[in-house]
Amino acid sequence: MPPVKNFMISGNDDNLKNFLRSSDDSKIPENSKIQENVTLGLKYKKGSRSPVIGENAFIRSNTIIYDDVEIGNDFKTGHGVVIREKTRIGDNVLVGTNSVIEGQSNFGSNISIQSSVYIPTKTLIEDHVFIGPCACLTNDKYPIRIDFDLKGPIIRKGASIGANSTFLSGVEIGEKSMVAAGAIVTRDVPPNHLAIGSPARIKKLPQELKTLNKI
């Protein structure tokens, strides 16, 4: 997985050009498609390193990927995606239009993140996870009021997350569990269970839904 270069088609501001990484030695990933106004390698501190992206990437317009990001093969984005520093992403991952990954998080492989999803720092998402549009994950239990050790949710292998659901800091969504659309998850969801409602109630998952997501 070779490092990649900044690939902004438009933008003539000299200061902006200097802030963004551009290296003649770096290469676009093999067999990849990079649309216009994409920034691969946004320098956020002195000494940060170009992102590493695997083969067969498809990165749509206006996406920004910071330095110190590692991404596997077959990566795809929608338009206007932001992926911040120190994020690790496996193979065959989709990040939908206008989704934001705040960095310092780890993602497995075979993950589908739909449009307008917010993922805060220090989040863990395992393999075969589906996250519906406009889901919001949080990592601060007491926003601004007191010092708090930031901790995003943990979403275990094969979980499915419904649209417009919200997750409080540090909750764990168990393996193959499901979260209904619009649910507000305030506590852990055991494996093979369903979270539904606001605040979410926990129920056993019907037998026919106890299966691994095919992503």
N, C-alpha and C positions, 0 to 999 in steps of 0.2 A: 504494500500500500504506500505509494510515493506521496510526499508532501505536495500540496497544491498551491497555486498562486492566486493572487487577487485578480478577479476577472470582471472589473467594472467597465461596461461599455461606455456609459455616460458619466459626466462629472468632470469639470475642468478646473476645480479649485485646487491650487497647488498645495495648500495646507492639508486638505483632505487626502490628496495623493500621498503626501509624506506620512500621514498617520496610518494609512493602510499599507499592509505588507505587499511588496512586489519583488519577486526574485526571478531572475532570468534562468536560474538553475532548477526551479520547481516545475512540475508538470501537472496538467489536468489528468485525473484518473483515466485509465485505459477504457475505451468504449463508453465514455460518459457523455452526457448532454448537459451543457451549462447555458442557461438562457441569459438574457440581457440584465444588466444592473445587479448582478450577483457579486457579493463580497465574500471571498474565501480567504480567511486569514486576517481578521480585524485585530490589530495590535492593541492590547489593553494594558500592557506594562512593558518596561524595558526588558529585553531578553526573552520575551514570549516566543514560542515556536509555531511555525506554520501548521495548520491542521493536517491530519492524515486521513485520507478518504480512500476506500477500496474501489474496486472496479465496478463498472456498469451503473454509476450514479446518474440520477436525473434530477437536477437542481433547478427549480423554476425561478422566474424573475423576482427580483427584490429580496431574495434570501440573503441573510447575513450569518456567516459562521465564523466565530472568533478563533484566535490562536489557541493552541493547547487543547484541541478537540481531536478525538480519535473515533472514526466511523468505519464500519466494515463494508462489505460488498453489497451491491444491489440496494443502495440507499436512494430514497425518493423524497422530495418535498413538494408541497404546494407552493403558492406564491406568498412572499412576504414572511417567511419563517425566520425566527431568530434562535440561534443556538449559541449559548455563551460558553465561556472558557471551562476547561477541565471536565467536559462531558465525555462520557464513553458510551458508544452505541455499537451494537452488534450488527449482524448481517440481516438483510431483507427487512428493513425498517422504513415505514412511511410516516412522515410528519406533515400534517395537513396545513392548508392555507391559514396564515395569520396565527399559527401556534407559536408559543414562546417557551423555550427551555432555558431556565435561568442559570444553569451551569452547576458544576460540582456534583453531577448526578450520574448514575449508571443505568444503562438500558441493556437488556438481553437482545435476542434475535427474534425474528418473525413477530414484529410488533406493528400494530396499525393505530396511529394517533390521528384522529379526524381534525377538522378545522376548528380554529379558535380555542384550542386547549391551552391552559396555563399550568406549567410544571415548575415549581420553585426549586431552589437549591437544596441539595442533600436529599434527593428523592431516589428510590430504587424501584425499577420496573423490570420484572423478570420476563422470560420467553413467553411467546404466544399470548400476549395481552392485547385486548382491544379497548380503546378509549374513545367514547363517542364525542360528538361535537360539543364545544362550550363547557366541557368539564373543567372544574377549577380545583386544583390541589393547593394546599397551603402548608406553611412550615413554621408559623409563629403563633403560639397559643395565646399570647397576650400582646397584640400588636402595639408597639411603641411604648406601652405603659410601664413595663418592667423588662430588665434584661432576661433573655430567654435563649437557651441553646437551640438554635434553629434545627428542625428535623422534619423533612418532608415525609409523605406517606410511603409505605412499602406495599407494592402491588405484586403479589406472587404469581407464579406460572399459571397461565391459562385463564386468568380472571377477565371478566367482561364488565366494562364500566359504561353506564348509560349516559345519554346526553344531559347536559345541564346539571349534573350531579356535583356536589361540593364535598371536600374532604378536609377535616381538621388536621392539625399538625400531628404527625407521628402515628396515625392509625395504620393498621396492617390489614390488607385485604387478602384473605386466604386463597390458596390454590383452587382454581376452577370455580371460584365464587362469582356471583353476579351482583351488580349494583344497579337498581332501577333508575330510570330517567327521573331527574329532579330530586333524587334522594340527597339528604344531608347526613353524611356519615361522621358520627362523633365518637365512635368506639370501634374496636377491632371486629372484623367479620371473619368467622371461622371458615376453614376450607369447605367447599361444596355447600355454601349457604347463600341466601339472598338477603340483601339490604334494601328496604323499601320504605319510603315515607320521609317525613321531616318532623323531628329527627328520625333517622332510619331505625326501623324495627328489624330484627334479625329472625329469619325463618329458614327452615331447611329447604334446600333446593330440590325441586322435583327430579325424579330419577332420570327422565328423558333429557334433562338439561345438564346432567353430570358428564360432560364430554370436553375434550380439549379443543380449543379454538383452532381452526384450520386457516392460518394466515400465510 
